[in-house]
Amino acid sequence: MIEAKMEVEKKMNENGEEEKRSEINNNEKKKLGGIKTMPFILANDMCDRFASTGFHANMITYMTQKLNLPLVKASNTLTNFGGTASFTPLIGALLADSFAGRFWTIIVGSIIYELGLVSITISAVLPQLRPPPCPTQENCKEASTLQLWVLYISLLLTSLGTGGIRPCVVTFAADQFDLTKSKTEAPGWSFFNIYFFCMAMASLSALTVVVYIQDNVGWGWGLGLPTIAMALSIIAFVVGSSLYKKLKPGGSPLTRLAQVIVAAAKKRKVVAPHDPTFLYENKELDADISCNGRLLHTDQFKWFDRAAIVTDEDKTESELPNLWRLATVHRVEELKCIIRMLPVWAAGILLVTSNSHLQSFTIQQARSMDRHLSHSFQIPPATMSIFSILIVLIGLVLYDRLFVPFARRFTRNPAGITCLQRMGIGFTVNILSTVVSALVESKRKAVAAHHNLLDKPTAIVPISVFWLVPQFCLNGMAEVFMSVGHLEFLYDQSPESMRSTAAALYWVSISAGNYIGTLMVSLVHKYTGKENNWLPDRNLNRGRLDYYYWLVSGIQVVNLIYYVICAWFYSYKPLEEVKESGDGDVELSEALNDGNGNGVKLAKNDTI
């Protein structure tokens, strides 16, 4: 009796100590993350955006004016490396979600990116790494193979570094907050608007300061400034490391998806139960990949439910099942989430295809137009992008303060409209942008013909560069709706353990769009003849750039129809949220996510 009593007391003391340790760990976790981490994380991403925008915004000018490359070749080179830079985030995201974690992936990616900036800056400073100057832009000597390889290596390093930064920074920043609480009014929406606002501010600074230095001071300083900014971003991020909430990687998401597919294939002849509650669930097994709540069973893609059917062969003495034969409902629903998202995600590819070369061509248009603000000062061509950035900054504020309250009266949605509706508006506005681009280019060519300047590629056409402002403004407005909505959709509708991978999908769509855009430009350049080529190598005045813009507009109309069909049939993911009650107990509530980070409560279980 005495020994038994002592044993019970010993166990009670051990349990009490474990509870205290658990309570201490929970309190420590609560102290991490939050708003105090934002200065360090956003400082890192703003410096990175400042560096990348300053580096890429005017690179078409560097390649055509300093390396003497033809317009189409230079544009395709930039687009191809842009596509690579948008594909590598998938690799970085898989590494981060599998074992490296977002924190270390960001640091390694930033260092590689910095090496790329250092190498391109050195090539801009040393004359032997550039061909002789060609001010007339006629019979120019192009950069040699060695000089181009220095450029390619620099672009490759920045592309690889981008793979570690882009998919992880926004998700790492979002990890510092609880974006799943149903009681918080549109939390995900607010965070992503703030994030894009900060990035737009960084881009605006780069387009005004860095581009001016590149055009009027020199490319050494013009590329050196982004290099310094990137170095400062790494320092800022490391300084705040002790404050960050660092989520544990949940293992390779691709492996889990493959396990579900293989398990379902092995049980393809097994009859699924009519009641989904008989499917396999294991909270402990899914604990690391469902911190914010488990995914609930859905009736879509029922074939994959076979992976969660428990058969006699699955019953073993081991506590852990063979995941290549048996998957939990949560893991099956992870795969279903990705499959549901893919058609909507794919709609962004053709949008990027349509816009992939517009920046390069617009800069060349601006270079041929009257850019004077006074007799002694003229706007650098690449700086015209500031009008797009300004509209993004103003648009995000107006969207938050005016549009959402107005729309909320009719939709009763805390976010005003869903992210799918937001993306649809962005697609529509972008079509208007390219239509205006076509009309403005027709006007520019008409003025050039009126003043007999069609055969003078370096002549300034007497038409104000501000004719390009409307298309930049429409492009910025489209980004307020489309870009923010697209990234928000991918983050919110993806399984929580795959959010870096989902953010990478945003960049993969840009990658695929850039590659398809290069193919489209190459085909247009090849098959539109030599006499009246739509996209000539040197003389834009003899081209048919307006025809190209009309082609792009038509592609976007077809893409919009496809997107509307996909959005109409899309089903939002159901989530069983884990919430803390006022007395510290844990409650479970089934929530159907509305696509804006808001849970719509369906049922509530007893406190456990």
C-alpha positions in Angstrom: 0.0 0.0 0.0 2.7 2.5 1.1 4.8 1.6 -2.0 1.8 2.0 -4.3 1.0 5.3 -2.7 4.6 6.5 -3.1 4.4 5.4 -6.8 1.3 7.4 -7.4 2.7 10.5 -5.7 5.9 10.1 -7.8 3.9 9.9 -11.0 1.8 13.0 -9.9 5.0 14.9 -9.3 6.4 13.9 -12.6 3.2 14.9 -14.4 3.2 18.2 -12.5 6.7 18.9 -13.6 5.9 18.0 -17.2 2.9 20.3 -17.2 5.1 23.1 -15.8 7.7 22.6 -18.4 5.0 22.5 -21.1 3.5 25.7 -19.8 6.9 27.4 -19.8 7.5 26.2 -23.4 4.1 27.5 -24.5 4.8 30.9 -22.8 8.2 31.1 -24.5 6.6 30.3 -27.9 4.0 33.1 -27.3 6.8 35.6 -26.7 8.3 34.8 -30.1 7.0 36.3 -33.3 4.5 39.1 -33.5 4.8 42.7 -34.7 8.2 43.2 -33.1 9.8 40.9 -35.8 8.5 42.9 -38.7 11.2 45.6 -38.7 13.8 43.0 -39.2 12.0 40.7 -41.7 10.5 43.6 -43.8 13.8 45.4 -43.7 15.4 42.3 -45.2 12.7 42.0 -47.9 12.6 45.7 -48.6 16.4 45.9 -49.1 16.2 42.7 -51.3 13.4 44.3 -53.4 15.3 47.5 -53.6 18.3 45.6 -54.8 16.5 43.3 -57.3 14.4 46.2 -58.7 17.4 48.4 -59.1 19.3 45.6 -60.7 16.6 44.4 -63.2 14.6 47.5 -64.0 17.1 49.0 -66.3 19.1 45.9 -67.3 17.6 46.1 -70.8 19.3 49.4 -71.2 22.6 48.0 -69.9 22.4 45.1 -72.4 21.4 47.1 -75.4 23.5 50.3 -74.8 26.6 48.9 -73.0 26.8 45.3 -74.2 25.4 46.2 -77.7 23.0 43.3 -77.8 20.0 43.4 -80.3 16.7 44.2 -78.6 15.0 40.8 -79.1 18.1 38.9 -77.9 18.5 41.1 -74.9 14.8 40.9 -74.0 14.8 37.1 -74.4 17.9 36.8 -72.3 16.3 38.8 -69.5 13.1 36.9 -69.8 14.8 33.5 -69.7 16.8 34.3 -66.6 13.6 35.9 -65.1 11.9 32.5 -65.8 14.8 30.7 -64.1 14.6 33.1 -61.1 10.9 32.3 -60.8 11.5 28.5 -61.1 14.2 28.2 -58.4 11.8 29.2 -55.6 10.2 25.8 -56.0 13.5 24.2 -55.2 14.1 26.6 -52.3 10.6 26.0 -51.0 10.9 22.2 -51.0 14.2 22.5 -49.1 12.6 24.8 -46.6 9.5 22.7 -46.1 11.5 19.4 -46.0 14.4 19.9 -43.6 16.2 23.3 -43.9 13.5 25.6 -42.5 12.6 29.0 -43.8 15.1 30.9 -41.7 18.2 29.2 -43.0 16.9 29.0 -46.5 16.5 32.8 -46.6 20.0 33.4 -45.3 21.7 31.0 -47.8 19.7 32.4 -50.7 20.6 36.0 -49.7 24.3 35.2 -49.7 24.2 33.6 -53.1 22.2 36.6 -54.4 24.8 39.0 -53.0 27.6 37.1 -54.9 25.7 37.6 -58.1 25.3 41.3 -57.5 29.0 41.7 -56.7 30.0 39.9 -59.9 27.8 42.1 -62.1 29.0 45.2 -60.4 32.6 44.2 -61.1 31.8 43.6 -64.8 30.3 47.1 -65.0 33.4 48.7 -63.5 36.1 46.9 -65.5 36.2 48.2 -69.2 37.7 44.9 -70.5 34.4 43.1 -69.6 32.4 45.3 -72.0 32.6 45.9 -75.8 33.6 49.3 -77.3 30.9 52.0 -77.0 28.4 52.4 -79.9 26.5 55.7 -79.5 25.0 55.6 -83.0 23.5 52.1 -82.4 24.5 51.1 -86.0 27.0 48.4 -86.9 27.8 47.8 -83.2 30.3 45.2 -82.0 28.4 42.9 -79.6 29.8 41.6 -76.4 32.2 38.7 -76.7 31.5 35.2 -75.5 33.6 35.8 -72.4 31.9 39.1 -71.6 28.5 37.4 -72.0 29.5 34.5 -69.8 30.3 37.0 -67.0 26.8 38.4 -67.4 25.2 34.9 -67.5 27.0 33.7 -64.4 25.9 36.9 -62.5 22.3 36.4 -63.6 22.5 32.7 -62.7 23.7 33.5 -59.2 20.9 36.0 -58.6 18.4 33.5 -60.0 19.6 30.8 -57.6 19.7 33.2 -54.6 16.1 34.3 -55.5 15.1 30.7 -55.0 15.8 30.9 -51.3 14.3 34.3 -50.7 11.1 34.6 -52.6 9.1 31.6 -51.4 10.2 31.9 -47.8 10.2 35.6 -46.8 6.5 36.3 -47.2 5.6 33.0 -45.5 8.2 33.4 -42.8 6.7 36.8 -42.0 3.2 35.4 -42.0 4.3 32.7 -39.6 5.0 35.4 -37.0 1.2 35.9 -36.7 -1.8 33.7 -36.1 -3.7 34.2 -39.4 -6.2 31.4 -38.6 -8.3 33.0 -35.8 -11.8 33.3 -37.0 -12.5 36.1 -34.7 -9.9 38.3 -36.4 -11.4 40.3 -39.1 -9.7 39.5 -42.4 -6.2 39.0 -40.9 -4.6 37.4 -43.9 -5.9 40.1 -46.2 -4.5 42.9 -44.0 -1.1 41.3 -43.7 -0.7 40.7 -47.5 -1.7 44.3 -48.3 0.8 45.7 -45.8 3.5 43.4 -47.3 2.9 44.5 -50.9 2.8 48.1 -49.7 6.2 47.8 -48.2 7.6 46.1 -51.3 6.1 48.8 -53.5 7.8 51.5 -51.5 11.2 49.7 -51.9 10.6 49.4 -55.7 9.6 53.0 -55.9 12.9 54.0 -54.2 14.9 51.9 -56.6 13.2 53.2 -59.7 13.8 56.8 -58.8 17.3 56.7 -57.2 19.1 53.7 -58.7 17.8 54.2 -62.3 18.8 57.9 -62.2 22.3 57.0 -61.0 22.6 54.3 -63.7 21.6 56.7 -66.5 23.4 59.9 -65.3 26.3 58.9 -63.0 27.4 55.5 -64.1 26.7 51.8 -64.0 29.4 51.1 -61.4 27.5 53.1 -58.8 24.2 52.2 -60.3 24.8 48.5 -59.7 26.9 49.0 -56.6 24.1 50.6 -54.6 21.8 47.5 -54.9 24.8 45.4 -53.9 25.2 47.4 -50.7 21.5 47.3 -50.0 21.5 43.5 -50.3 24.4 43.2 -47.8 22.5 45.4 -45.4 19.4 43.2 -45.8 21.3 40.1 -44.7 22.6 41.9 -41.6 19.1 43.2 -40.7 17.6 39.7 -40.9 20.3 38.0 -38.8 20.1 40.7 -36.1 16.5 39.8 -35.4 17.0 36.0 -35.4 16.4 35.6 -31.6 12.9 37.1 -31.9 11.6 34.9 -34.7 9.1 32.1 -34.5 10.7 29.3 -36.4 8.3 26.6 -37.4 9.7 23.1 -37.5 9.9 21.6 -41.1 7.2 19.0 -41.6 9.2 16.7 -43.9 9.2 16.6 -47.7 5.7 17.7 -49.0 6.3 15.9 -52.3 7.0 12.7 -50.4 3.7 13.0 -48.5 1.8 13.6 -51.8 3.5 10.7 -53.4 2.7 8.4 -50.5 -1.0 9.3 -50.8 -1.0 8.6 -54.6 0.8 5.3 -54.1 -1.4 4.2 -51.2 -4.5 5.0 -53.2 -3.2 3.1 -56.2 -2.4 0.0 -54.1 -6.0 0.0 -52.8 -7.7 0.9 -56.1 -9.9 -2.2 -55.9 -10.9 -1.7 -52.3 -14.4 -0.5 -51.7 -14.5 2.8 -49.8 -16.9 3.1 -46.8 -20.0 5.2 -47.2 -19.3 6.9 -43.9 -16.0 8.9 -44.1 -15.6 8.7 -40.3 -14.3 5.1 -40.9 -11.3 6.5 -42.7 -8.0 6.5 -40.9 -7.1 9.5 -38.7 -4.1 10.0 -36.4 -3.7 13.3 -34.6 -0.3 12.5 -33.2 1.1 11.5 -36.6 -0.2 14.7 -38.1 0.7 17.0 -35.2 3.7 18.6 -36.9 1.9 19.3 -40.1 -1.4 20.6 -38.7 -0.4 23.0 -35.9 -3.3 25.4 -36.8 -5.9 22.6 -37.3 -6.5 19.5 -39.4 -8.1 19.4 -42.8 -11.6 17.9 -42.9 -12.8 15.3 -45.3 -14.3 16.5 -48.6 -16.3 14.7 -51.2 -14.2 15.8 -54.1 -11.6 13.4 -55.7 -13.0 10.5 -53.7 -10.6 8.1 -55.5 -7.8 9.3 -53.3 -9.9 8.4 -50.1 -8.7 4.8 -50.7 -5.4 5.8 -49.3 -7.1 6.3 -45.9 -9.0 2.9 -45.9 -7.7 0.6 -43.1 -7.4 -3.0 -44.3 -6.3 -6.1 -42.5 -2.8 -5.8 -44.0 -2.5 -2.3 -42.4 -3.1 -3.6 -38.9 0.3 -4.1 -37.4 1.8 -4.0 -33.9 3.7 -0.9 -34.7 2.1 2.4 -33.6 3.2 4.1 -36.9 1.6 2.8 -40.1 3.4 2.2 -43.4 2.7 5.6 -45.0 3.1 4.1 -48.5 0.1 1.9 -47.8 -2.0 4.0 -45.4 -2.4 7.8 -45.2 -4.5 9.9 -42.8 -7.5 11.9 -43.9 -5.4 15.1 -43.3 -2.7 13.9 -45.7 -5.2 12.9 -48.4 -6.9 16.3 -48.1 -3.5 18.0 -48.5 -3.2 16.4 -52.0 -6.8 17.4 -52.8 -6.1 21.0 -51.8 -3.2 21.1 -54.2 -5.2 19.6 -57.0 -8.1 22.0 -56.5 -5.7 25.0 -56.6 -3.8 24.1 -59.8 -6.4 25.2 -62.4 -6.8 28.6 -60.7 -3.0 28.9 -60.3 -2.5 28.0 -64.0 -4.5 31.0 -65.1 -1.7 33.3 -63.9 0.7 31.7 -66.4 -0.8 33.3 -69.6 -1.1 36.6 -67.8 2.6 36.6 -67.2 3.2 35.4 -70.8 1.3 38.5 -72.0 3.3 40.8 -69.8 6.7 39.2 -69.8 8.3 41.4 -72.5 6.2 44.5 -72.1 8.6 46.2 -69.6 11.5 45.8 -72.1 9.5 47.1 -75.0 8.0 50.0 -73.1 11.5 51.2 -72.0 12.6 51.2 -75.6 9.4 53.2 -76.5 10.1 55.7 -73.7 13.7 56.1 -74.9 12.5 57.3 -78.3 10.0 59.8 -76.9 10.4 63.3 -75.4 11.3 62.8 -71.8 12.1 66.4 -70.8 10.6 67.9 -67.6 12.7 71.0 -68.2 15.4 72.1 -70.6 18.1 70.4 -68.5 16.4 67.4 -66.9 14.7 64.4 -68.6 13.2 61.3 -67.0 15.2 58.1 -67.4 13.2 55.6 -69.5 13.1 52.9 -66.8 11.8 55.4 -64.2 8.5 55.4 -66.0 7.6 52.4 -63.9 7.2 54.6 -60.9 3.7 55.5 -62.1 2.8 51.8 -61.8 4.3 51.6 -58.3 2.6 54.8 -57.2 -0.8 53.4 -58.3 0.0 50.2 -56.3 0.8 52.3 -53.2 -2.3 54.5 -53.5 -4.5 51.6 -54.7 -3.6 49.4 -51.7 -4.6 52.2 -49.3 -7.8 53.0 -51.1 -8.6 49.3 -51.4 -8.2 48.9 -47.6 -10.0 52.1 -46.5 -12.7 52.7 -49.2 -13.3 49.7 -51.4 -13.5 47.0 -48.7 -16.0 48.9 -46.4 -18.1 49.7 -49.5 -18.1 46.1 -50.8 -18.7 44.7 -47.3 -22.2 46.3 -47.3 -23.3 44.2 -50.2 -21.3 41.0 -49.7 -21.2 40.8 -45.9 -17.6 39.4 -46.3 -15.2 40.9 -43.8 -12.6 41.2 -46.6 -15.1 42.9 -49.0 -14.6 40.3 -51.8 -13.0 36.9 -52.0 -9.5 36.6 -53.3 -10.9 34.8 -56.4 -13.1 37.8 -57.2 -10.1 40.1 -56.6 -8.0 38.1 -59.1 -10.8 38.3 -61.7 -10.9 42.1 -61.5 -7.1 42.1 -61.9 -7.3 40.0 -65.1 -9.9 42.4 -66.5 -7.9 45.6 -65.8 -4.8 44.0 -67.3 -6.6 43.5 -70.6 -7.4 47.3 -70.6 -3.8 48.0 -70.0 -2.5 46.2 -73.1 -5.3 47.6 -75.2 -4.2 51.1 -74.2 -0.6 50.1 -74.9 -1.5 49.2 -78.5 -3.3 52.5 -79.0 -0.4 54.6 -77.7 2.1 52.8 -79.8 0.0 53.5 -82.9 -0.1 57.2 -81.9 3.8 57.2 -81.4 4.4 55.7 -84.8 2.0 58.1 -86.5 3.9 61.1 -85.1 7.2 59.5 -86.1 5.9 59.1 -89.7 4.6 62.6 -89.7 8.0 64.0 -88.9 9.9 61.6 -91.3 11.7 59.8 -88.4 10.8 56.2 -89.3 14.3 55.5 -90.6 16.1 57.2 -87.7 16.3 54.7 -84.8 18.1 57.1 -82.4 16.0 60.1 -83.1 13.6 61.5 -80.5 10.0 61.4 -81.7 8.3 64.7 -80.7 5.6 63.1 -78.5 5.6 63.3 -74.7 6.6 60.2 -72.8 3.6 60.9 -70.6 1.4 59.2 -73.2 2.7 56.0 -71.6 1.4 56.9 -68.2 -2.2 55.5 -68.6 -0.9 52.0 -69.4 1.4 52.1 -66.4 -1.4 53.2 -64.1 -3.7 50.4 -65.4 -0.9 47.9 -64.9 -0.4 49.1 -61.3 -4.2 48.8 -60.6 -4.2 45.3 -62.0 -1.4 44.4 -59.6 -3.4 45.7 -56.7 -6.0 43.2 -57.5 -4.3 40.3 -59.2 -0.8 39.9 -57.6 -2.0 40.4 -54.0 -5.1 38.2 -54.6 -3.0 35.5 -56.3 -0.4 35.2 -53.5 -3.1 35.4 -50.8 -5.1 32.6 -52.5 -2.1 30.3 -52.7 -1.1 31.0 -49.1 -4.5 30.7 -47.6 -5.8 27.7 -49.6 -2.7 25.5 -49.3 -2.0 23.1 -46.5 -0.1 24.9 -43.7 2.9 22.5 -44.0 3.2 23.4 -47.7 3.0 27.2 -47.6 6.5 27.8 -48.8 5.8 25.4 -51.7 2.5 27.2 -52.4 4.3 30.6 -52.4 6.8 29.1 -54.8 3.9 28.2 -57.1 3.3 31.9 -57.4 6.8 32.3 -58.8 6.7 29.1 -60.9 3.7 30.6 -62.7 5.9 33.6 -63.5 8.7 31.3 -64.6 6.4 29.3 -67.0 4.9 32.6 -68.3 8.3 34.0 -69.0 9.5 31.0 -70.9 6.3 30.9 -73.0 6.6 34.6 -73.5 10.1 34.1 -74.9 8.8 31.5 -77.2 6.0 33.7 -78.4 8.3 36.7 -79.0 10.8 34.5 -80.9 8.0 33.1 -83.1 6.6 36.6 -83.8 10.1 37.9 -84.6 10.8 35.0 -86.9 7.6 34.7 -88.8 6.5 38.4 -89.3 9.1 39.0 -92.1 12.1 41.2 -92.5 10.5 44.2 -94.2 7.8 44.9 -91.7 8.8 42.8 -88.7 6.6 43.4 -85.7 9.7 43.3 -83.3 12.8 44.6 -85.2 16.3 44.3 -83.7 17.3 48.0 -83.8 14.7 50.4 -85.3 11.4 50.3 -83.3 9.9 52.9 -85.6 9.8 50.4 -88.5 8.2 47.7 -86.3 4.6 46.7 -85.6 4.8 46.7 -81.8 1.1 47.7 -81.7 0.1 44.5 -83.5 2.0 42.5 -80.8 0.0 44.4 -78.1 -3.2 43.5 -79.8 -2.1 39.8 -80.0 -1.4 39.9 -76.2 -4.8 41.5 -75.5 -6.6 38.6 -77.4 -4.6 36.0 -75.4 -5.7 37.6 -72.2 -9.4 37.6 -73.1 -9.2 33.9 -73.7 -7.4 33.5 -70.4 -10.0 35.5 -68.5 -12.8 33.2 -69.8 -10.8 30.2 -68.7 -10.2 31.7 -65.2 -13.9 32.6 -64.7 -14.8 28.9 -65.4 -12.2 27.7 -62.9 -13.2 30.1 -60.2 -16.9 29.3 -60.6 -16.3 25.6 -59.8 -13.7 26.1 -57.1 -14.4 24.8 -53.6 -12.6 26.3 -50.5 -10.8 24.0 -48.1 -12.6 23.0 -44.9 -10.4 23.3 -41.8 -10.8 22.1 -38.2 -9.2 25.1 -36.4 -7.4 24.7 -33.1 -8.2 27.7 -30.8 -7.4 28.5 -27.2 -10.3 29.4 -24.9 -10.1 32.0 -22.2 -9.3 29.5 -19.5 -6.4 28.0 -21.4 -8.2 24.9 -22.7 -8.1 23.9 -26.3 -11.2 24.0 -28.4 -11.8 22.5 -31.9 -14.1 24.1 -34.4 -14.9 23.1 -37.9 -14.4 26.0 -40.2 -15.0 26.4 -43.9 -12.3 28.8 -45.1 -13.7 31.5 -47.3 -10.5 32.2 -49.1 -9.5 35.3 -47.1 -8.1 33.6 -44.0 -11.5 33.8 -42.3 -13.1 30.7 -40.8 -16.9 30.4 -41.1 -17.9 28.3 -38.1 -20.0 25.2 -38.8 -19.9 23.3 -35.6 -18.2 23.2 -32.3 -17.1 20.3 -30.2 -16.9 20.0 -26.5 -13.8 21.5 -24.7 -11.1 18.9 -24.2 
